[in-house]
Amino acid sequence: MTQGHCAPVATTNAGPSGRPQIVLAGNPNVGKTTLFNALTGSSAKVSNYPGITVERRSGEMKLSVGLADLHDLPGTYSLNARSAEEQIALDALLGLHGNTAPDVVLVCLDATQLARSAYLLLQCQELGARCVAALTMVDEAADATPDARALAAAFGCEVVEITARTRRGLAELTAAIERTLRLDRLSRWRWNPSARMREHLDAVRATFPESWRAATRYGTALAGPKMEGADDALALWALTCVETGPEGDELVGIPAELRTAVAVRGVGHSDDDEAVMARWTWLDREIGKLAHKRVDRSRTERIDRVLLHRVLGFTVFLGVITLLFMSLFTGAAPLMNGIDKFFKWGGSELQGVLGPGIFTDFLVGGVIAGVGAVMVFLPQILMLFLFLGFLEDCGYLARVAYLMDRIMRTMNLHGRAFVPMLFGFACAVPAITATRTMERRRDRILTMMVVPLMTCSARLPVYTLIIAALIPSGRVTQALLMVGMYLFSVTTSLCAAWVMSKTVKTLKAKRLPFIIELPPYRFPRIGDVLRMMWGKSSMFLREAGTVILGCSIALWALLYFPRTLPEGSPDYAAQIERAPTPEAKAALGAQLQAAQLENSYGGRIGHAIEPGIAPLGFDWKIGVGIVGAFAAREVFISTLGIVYAIGGDADEHSQPLRDALRTAKDDHGRKAYPPLVGLSLMVFFALACQCMSTLAVVRRETGGLRWPIFLFTYMTVLAWVVSFLVYQGGRLLGFG
């Protein structure tokens, strides 16, 4: 074993708060979240790293000398920058891209999987970080737990046994961190690079931008006469991340000149392989001396014989998913209806207090309705993250991904994509946020692009109205048509995933071998699950909710202004004043509202797009309904209620609205909406992205406008083409 030394540096890199900076690193499923919560208590804050959908959690921890900032890095197995999580971890450890290099790196070592989790510790030590190891899962390892003092001697850093749930060992861990803060930084290497690799390191290091050199708060050195610069660790990382990043993923911060330098010098995977093999050789040799007993996993193995069985496993899985899906679909419905009624009641009360006027309409129809459009999703999102957190914490979610990968791989989707797609039947908004359980950015984006094709609950009122009003057959045919729309959505989403994975450059990626850790079954830590649930849900309210609110207000203005009537319209105000009964006043008021809507900017858009949607069998009235449906798909119904002077409170069960659609005539006196138009309209709503909330959450999850625009464009084009084929093909066959 060799090691290089840096210049002694015992000071701290105080962050903006002026406190010592400590980062918490470790593999997934090693108890890192529980330790973070135990050290920070209620001070933890959850946000996102800029531009990407990886969570960033920070909090305050108490030291004897005062407070320190603790930053929880994403769970990662290595620092090879193959994923956004690994990129973030490496940037944080090196102090790149606006990060402050940490004073201490607290690495979690899983006592039941010591060698695997120690690999990350070796890489942190190679970067010259001051390290402290927290030995977790000692309660599961029991008498197979390796001796902490022997581990400390082998790794050259303090190792403390902890049980975060009972707070055992936390005081000793805090003391170890304080002692480590006073040490000099030291780069420890357990291997010597070959002569060929040294040449590559020197060549790549020479291409570094000046900002990278300045950003490095401390240096590292490789043993050997040519390896004494401060940027050797960065050079080693550059070789690794440029060469091993999966095709199709976006690697952040790699300058073009560095990529060129690596390509010109013919750097290959052998350099990365050399480093990996050297570390594992050392771990196999040293850990083998310390881990004498095998951890008892008999209970997990017995359960897996059932849950991973080809037949029994799928049977149990279908039962669990059906239960969760029905709970999400029906359990949240009373709460969502209650929230919807509450905001409508609040708007009605406010309208009664303030009286009629533009400002009142803005508050009621824009602000209150917009806030309600955000809050109505909260029950589903809370339940979704509660379910996902529970399944992930107990270890079953990894088994679900393993089971479903056999099916999903045929469509170039990841096994974990099944859960978001399933929850897409309830609502695309929480389903898209559920893609966070997938590691690779390409897999997350591909899943986001197809989840909105699943038949969500907001489409059901539209289908119900159209089938009841325009499909004349009996109940059996109508029921089969509803089931057919569900099957149509599933088939379309899987086909769309396959096509995009073959044609869209960013989503065309070589399929990586499906490797997933199957952690032992554990009883979920309810406190951690609830904290995760609320943290992710509140983030949705803050970030996606503001976009949805803004879009709601803009859409209200589009359908409200200008408050004028078309030329030649009757004097509705005078007629309402002379109306003999309240019913007559209400009828005239509905006609006034319909005329104002037709002349609004939204109504004008409906007239403007009529030539484009006429080949689908739609008129301008349906066009206005499509514009209104951007607030939420079910708003299509209330918008049609206004257009046909039924009233904005019309729903899918409104018999007057059904009769109005059934008896509507076109300009030639023919039936405006025959059954073929109804089928075309359902197909359009099945495929079009008529939901601003979905676009808002995709923008938030992808960190920009590129993918929401792509999603809206491809779904709209797909909806138009398929609806065109349905309507025009039906007419050719004589069904028009």
Secondary structure, DSSP 4 states (H G I P E B T S, - for coil): -EE-------S----TTSS-EEEEE--TTSSHHHHHHHHHGGG-EEEE-TTS--EEEEEEEEETTEEEEEEEPPP-S-SS-SSHHHHHHHHHHHT-TTPPPPSEEEEEEETTSHHHHHHHHHHHHHTT--EEEEEE-HHHHGGGPPPHHHHHHHHTSEEEE-BTTTTBTHHHHHHHHHHHHTSPP--EESS---HHHHHHHHHHHTT--HHHHHH-SS----SSTT--STTHHHHHHHHHHHHHSPTT---TT--HHHHHHHHHTT--HHHHHHHHHHHHHHHHHHHHHH--S----HHHHHHHHHHTSTTHHHHHHHHHHHHHHHIIIIISHHHHHHHHHHHHHHHHHHHHHH-SSHHHHIIIIIIIHHHHHHHTTHHHHHHHHHHHHHHHHHTHHHHHHHHHHHHHGGGT--GGGHHHHHHTTT-HHHHHHGGGG-SSHHHHHHHHHHGGGS--TTHHHHHHHHHHHH--S-HHHHHHHHHHHHHHHHHHHHHHHHHHHHH-GGG--PPPP-----PPP----HHHHHHHHHHHHHHHHHHHHHHHHHHHHHHHHHHH------TT---HHHHHHH-SSHHHHHHHHHHHHHHHHHHSHHHHHHHHTHHHHGGGT--HHHHHHHHHTTT-TTHHHHHHHHHTTS-TT--TT-HHHHHHHHH-B-TTSSBSS-HHHHHHHHHHHHHS---HHHHHHHHHHHTSSHHHHHHHHHHHHHHHHHHHHHHHHHHHTT--
